[in-house]
Amino acid sequence: MMREYQILPYRQAYKPEVVDVWERSVLATHHFLVAGDVGLFKSIVEDIDFSSFPVYCLVYEDAVAGFMGIVDRKLEMLFLAPEVFGMGYGRKMMEFAITHLNVNEVDVNEQNHDAVKFYEKMGFVTYERTEKDSMGKEYPILKMKLRA
């Protein structure tokens, strides 16, 4: 059952919760990551200035349960707290991103099968595949666009 929620612009006060949601989400979904990479990526996430680009947080019960970041109509990140997986919040966030922020692209780890299926259900199709991620690590990326 979906609880009352809001999608709100990022505020600096959300940063600890955003990093926590990122880490718990990655630990629950990115089982393909090599040991040590979660810590490396977490240090990068901790250094991100989330105020420097459009970031929106899914907030309910005064807590951040998810967030997404957008750059040039591309969804750069979407993470949900594991306790809200499968409750429809990801769909609500994507509908908001597509409708209000004109998102039409996303890159997704090929090995994150649930995320690939999710974006396909949301109407995205793969148009390109890379062998490595943007840091040159051995994590293939699927570049997806919203079906016209």
PyMOL commands that set and color helices and strands:
alter all, ss='L'
color gray80, all
select helices_A, chain A and resi 12-29+37-47+82-84+89-101+113-121
alter helices_A, ss='H'
color red, helices_A
select strands_A, chain A and resi 6-9+55-60+63-71+74-80+105-109+124-130+141-146
alter strands_A, ss='S'
color yellow, strands_A
deselect
rebuild
show_as cartoon
